[in-house]
Amino acid sequence: MGAILDLVEKMRTPMGMVVTIVVIAAAVFFVRWVFSDDDKK
């Protein structure tokens, strides 16, 4: 639980917000790539 609270505190900093947005965007693109790859087969 302490580790989650540490991550939330880091996300509140400006750099933490940027990193969070980049990680979420990368995850979205990865999921889209995986599902579009399955649809083409």
C-alpha positions in Angstrom: 0.0 0.0 0.0 2.9 2.4 0.8 4.3 1.9 -2.7 1.0 2.9 -4.3 0.9 6.0 -2.2 4.5 6.9 -3.2 3.5 6.5 -6.9 0.5 8.8 -6.4 2.7 11.4 -4.8 5.1 11.3 -7.7 2.2 11.6 -10.2 1.2 14.9 -8.6 4.5 16.5 -9.7 4.6 18.1 -13.2 7.1 15.6 -14.5 5.1 12.7 -12.9 2.0 13.8 -14.9 4.0 13.8 -18.1 5.4 10.4 -17.4 1.9 9.1 -16.5 0.4 10.4 -19.8 3.2 8.9 -21.8 2.8 5.5 -20.1 -1.0 5.5 -20.7 -0.6 6.5 -24.3 2.0 3.8 -24.9 -0.4 1.2 -23.3 -3.3 2.4 -25.5 -1.2 2.2 -28.7 0.1 -1.3 -27.7 -3.4 -2.6 -27.1 -4.7 -1.2 -30.4 -1.7 -2.7 -32.2 -2.3 -6.1 -30.7 -6.0 -6.1 -31.6 -5.5 -4.7 -35.1 -2.9 -7.4 -35.7 -5.4 -10.1 -34.8 -8.1 -8.7 -37.0 -5.9 -8.8 -40.1 -5.3 -12.5 -39.9 
